[in-house]
């Protein structure tokens, strides 16, 4: 046993000697080398690569706004855009000095934001941006004013109550060449809901109607979003508003010039019949569906305004209601014999009812019919000996079939 102990000493001594030699030579034992490999890796992470990573992580986000910050005549024909590099967007708010706010959306990785509509013309905008890293940026720009503008004047008046034949008619102050763009910026909706289609009668007139007359009690909303819509080269709309109208009771009157009688039906029931006088053989009355577009308790009528020279000039025609732009009215008549009404067609194209001078006798037919009527009421003329009135002559688009009406839409 002692011999064994002694015989082991040289081996142990040899092992220690080798370690000493290795240490003296600057070498590292195997276990230390493994540890050294780990230490070496950690050291490398703190070296140049680690420094690059830290620099990348601490780079400041760079925000770019379009239109550019400080622009004073920025375009208004494209959306506002916000882009960030070396970061992501936390919030974007774009507000105008008119109180409007531009809503928008982010891309998938939130490095870009685009407004959902274009900025308005002639407006100063402030863009406030915050990134996920806490960077805050503010930019301002002012959009240019449009060079030339147009308006759309609409019928009926806001808040008014009309008859079931009243279309929504818009007349533009400048000719429209991009009809699709303008029509797309206008909406007409109804409660109860019904399909409503626009029809262009000219480059300055766009009417809207359903397939059949409005239902009594309908609520109609006209939405105009014409601001900054380019209607023609360099000509922009300026309106952005909503208006409502209402449809009252249903009243449809039919004038038969063969029998020289007008039948008034309200809600499908006959409520009145009146003897009338229409246009004579040389001045026949338009036939077809017509809509009352103007009403005057008294008005002046001159033959020269309708191309008939100096045949008449009556300063106080009572209870006059316009049916066509060209000059057809249904009105009271105090200058003809009462024997004419219901028996002879003697007018220059208008439909006359017995009336009295001064328009204040509530017992006569002219007064009664006028008192029962609304703008937008339907008056149908038949057996007049004349062709059907043009749909554009007054608010008379009902003379077009639904398919023909729809072909006049730009959408």
Residue pairs with C-beta under 8 A, 6 or more apart in sequence:
19 29
22 28
22 29
28 36
44 50
59 86
60 86
60 87
60 133
60 135
61 84
61 85
61 86
61 87
61 88
61 131
61 133
61 135
62 84
62 85
62 86
62 87
63 82
63 83
63 84
63 87
63 129
63 131
63 135
63 137
64 82
64 83
64 84
64 85
65 80
65 81
65 82
65 127
65 129
65 137
65 139
65 141
66 80
66 81
66 82
66 83
67 74
67 75
67 80
67 119
67 141
67 143
68 74
68 139
68 141
69 127
69 139
69 140
69 141
70 139
70 140
70 141
71 141
71 142
72 141
72 142
73 142
73 143
73 144
74 119
74 141
74 142
74 143
74 144
75 143
75 144
76 118
76 119
76 120
76 121
76 123
76 143
76 144
76 146
76 228
77 118
77 228
77 230
78 118
79 104
79 114
79 115
79 116
79 117
79 118
79 119
80 94
80 102
80 104
80 114
80 115
80 119
80 125
80 127
81 112
81 113
81 114
81 115
82 89
82 92
82 112
82 113
82 114
82 127
82 129
83 111
83 112
83 113
84 111
84 112
84 129
84 131
85 111
87 111
87 131
87 132
87 133
87 135
88 109
88 110
88 111
88 131
88 132
89 106
89 110
89 111
89 112
89 113
89 129
89 130
89 131
89 132
90 130
90 131
90 132
91 128
91 129
91 130
92 104
92 106
92 113
92 127
92 128
92 129
93 101
93 127
93 128
94 101
94 102
94 104
94 115
94 119
94 125
94 126
94 127
94 128
95 101
95 102
95 125
95 126
95 128
96 102
96 119
96 120
96 123
96 124
96 125
97 123
97 124
97 125
98 120
98 123
100 120
100 123
102 115
102 116
102 117
102 119
102 125
103 115
103 116
103 117
104 113
104 114
104 115
104 116
105 113
105 114
105 116
106 112
106 113
107 113
107 114
110 132
118 228
119 125
119 143
120 143
120 227
120 228
121 143
121 144
121 145
121 146
121 227
121 228
121 236
122 142
122 143
122 144
122 145
122 146
123 142
123 143
124 140
124 141
124 142
125 140
125 141
125 142
125 143
126 138
126 139
126 140
127 138
127 139
127 140
127 141
128 136
128 137
128 138
129 136
129 137
129 138
129 139
130 136
130 137
146 228
146 234
146 235
146 236
146 238
147 234
147 235
147 236
148 174
148 234
148 235
148 236
149 174
149 235
149 236
149 237
149 238
150 172
150 173
150 174
150 176
150 226
150 231
150 232
150 235
150 236
150 237
150 238
151 172
151 173
151 237
151 238
151 239
152 170
152 171
152 172
152 173
152 186
152 206
152 224
152 226
152 237
152 239
153 170
153 171
153 172
153 173
154 168
154 169
154 170
154 171
154 222
154 224
154 243
155 166
155 167
155 168
155 169
155 170
155 171
155 293
155 395
156 162
156 166
156 168
156 245
156 375
156 376
157 245
158 243
158 244
158 245
159 243
159 244
159 245
160 245
160 246
160 375
161 245
161 246
161 247
161 248
161 374
162 245
162 246
162 247
162 248
162 374
162 375
162 376
163 247
163 248
163 250
163 251
163 291
163 292
163 373
163 374
163 375
163 376
163 377
163 378
164 213
164 214
164 215
164 216
164 247
164 250
164 251
164 252
164 376
164 377
164 378
165 213
165 214
165 252
165 289
165 291
165 292
165 376
165 377
165 378
165 395
165 398
166 214
166 245
166 247
166 291
166 375
166 376
166 395
167 207
167 208
167 209
167 291
167 395
167 397
168 188
168 207
168 208
168 209
168 220
168 222
168 245
169 205
169 206
169 207
169 208
169 395
170 186
170 205
170 206
170 207
170 208
171 204
171 205
172 182
172 203
172 204
172 205
172 206
172 231
173 204
174 204
174 231
174 232
174 235
175 203
175 204
175 232
176 182
176 203
176 204
176 206
176 231
176 232
177 203
177 231
177 232
177 233
178 230
178 231
178 232
179 200
179 203
179 206
179 410
180 410
180 411
181 229
181 230
181 231
182 206
182 226
182 229
182 231
182 237
182 410
183 198
183 200
183 206
183 409
183 410
183 411
184 411
185 224
185 225
185 226
185 229
185 237
186 198
186 206
186 208
186 222
186 223
186 224
186 225
186 226
187 221
187 222
187 223
187 225
188 196
188 198
188 208
188 220
188 221
188 222
188 223
189 196
189 220
189 221
189 223
190 196
190 210
190 214
190 218
190 219
190 220
190 221
191 218
191 219
191 221
192 215
192 218
194 210
194 211
194 214
194 215
194 218
195 210
195 211
196 208
196 209
196 210
197 208
197 209
197 210
197 405
197 406
197 409
198 206
198 207
198 208
198 408
198 409
198 410
198 411
199 206
199 207
199 208
199 209
199 397
199 400
199 405
199 406
199 408
199 409
200 206
200 408
200 409
200 410
201 207
201 391
201 392
201 397
201 408
202 392
205 392
207 395
207 397
209 397
209 398
209 405
211 402
213 250
213 252
213 378
213 398
214 220
214 247
215 247
216 247
216 248
216 249
216 250
216 267
217 246
217 247
217 248
218 246
218 247
219 244
219 245
219 246
219 247
220 244
220 245
220 246
220 247
221 242
221 243
221 244
222 242
222 243
222 244
222 245
223 242
224 239
224 240
224 241
224 242
224 243
225 240
226 237
226 238
226 239
226 240
227 236
227 237
227 238
227 239
227 240
228 236
228 237
229 236
229 237
230 236
231 237
247 376
248 374
249 266
249 267
250 266
250 267
250 268
251 264
251 265
251 266
251 372
251 373
251 374
251 377
251 378
252 264
252 265
252 377
252 378
252 379
252 380
253 262
253 263
253 264
253 265
253 369
253 377
253 378
253 379
253 380
254 262
254 263
254 265
254 379
254 380
254 381
254 382
255 261
255 262
255 276
255 278
255 285
255 330
255 351
255 379
255 380
255 381
255 382
256 262
256 263
256 382
256 383
257 276
257 278
257 279
257 285
257 345
257 381
257 382
257 383
257 384
257 385
258 382
258 383
259 383
260 275
260 276
260 277
260 278
260 341
260 342
260 343
260 344
260 345
261 273
261 274
261 275
261 276
261 342
262 273
262 274
262 275
262 276
262 351
262 353
262 369
263 270
263 272
263 273
264 270
264 271
264 272
264 273
264 274
264 369
264 372
265 271
266 372
271 372
272 368
272 369
272 372
274 341
274 353
274 365
274 368
274 369
275 341
275 342
275 343
275 353
275 354
275 365
276 341
276 342
276 351
276 352
276 353
277 333
277 336
277 340
277 341
277 342
277 343
277 344
277 345
277 346
277 347
277 351
277 352
278 284
278 285
278 345
278 347
278 349
278 350
278 351
278 352
278 381
278 384
279 285
279 345
279 347
279 348
279 349
279 350
279 384
279 386
280 345
280 346
280 347
280 348
281 345
281 385
283 308
283 347
283 348
283 349
284 349
284 384
284 385
284 386
285 328
285 345
285 347
285 349
285 350
285 351
285 381
285 384
285 386
286 323
286 324
286 328
286 349
286 381
286 384
286 386
286 387
286 388
286 389
286 393
287 381
287 382
287 383
287 384
287 386
287 387
287 388
287 389
288 380
288 381
288 388
288 389
288 396
288 399
289 378
289 379
289 380
289 396
289 398
289 399
290 323
290 324
290 328
290 378
290 379
290 380
290 381
290 389
290 394
290 396
291 323
291 376
291 377
291 378
291 379
291 394
291 395
291 396
291 398
292 321
292 322
292 323
292 330
292 373
292 374
292 375
292 376
292 377
292 379
293 322
293 323
293 325
293 375
293 394
293 395
294 321
294 322
294 375
295 320
295 321
295 322
295 370
295 373
295 375
296 317
296 319
296 320
296 321
297 318
297 319
297 359
297 370
298 316
298 317
298 318
298 319
298 320
298 359
299 316
299 317
299 320
300 313
300 314
300 315
300 316
300 317
301 312
301 313
301 314
301 317
301 320
301 329
302 312
302 313
303 309
303 310
303 311
303 312
303 313
303 348
304 310
304 313
305 327
306 326
306 327
306 348
306 349
308 348
311 348
312 348
314 335
316 357
316 358
316 359
317 329
317 331
317 332
317 333
318 331
318 332
318 334
318 355
318 356
318 357
318 358
318 359
318 366
318 367
318 370
319 331
319 332
319 353
319 355
319 359
319 366
319 367
319 369
319 370
320 329
320 330
320 331
320 332
321 329
321 330
321 331
321 370
321 373
322 328
322 329
322 394
323 329
323 330
323 351
323 379
323 394
323 396
324 389
324 393
324 394
324 396
325 393
325 394
326 393
326 394
327 349
327 350
328 349
328 350
328 351
328 389
328 394
329 350
329 351
330 350
330 351
330 352
330 353
330 369
330 379
331 350
331 351
331 352
331 353
331 355
331 366
332 352
332 353
332 354
332 355
332 356
332 359
332 364
332 365
332 366
332 367
332 370
333 341
333 347
333 352
333 353
333 354
333 355
333 366
334 354
334 355
334 356
334 357
336 346
336 352
336 354
338 354
340 346
340 352
341 352
341 353
341 354
341 365
351 379
351 381
353 364
353 365
353 366
353 369
354 364
354 365
354 366
355 361
355 364
355 365
355 366
355 367
356 364
356 366
356 367
359 366
359 367
360 367
361 367
362 368
362 371
376 395
378 398
388 399
389 396
389 399
390 396
390 399
391 397
391 398
391 399
391 400
397 405
400 408
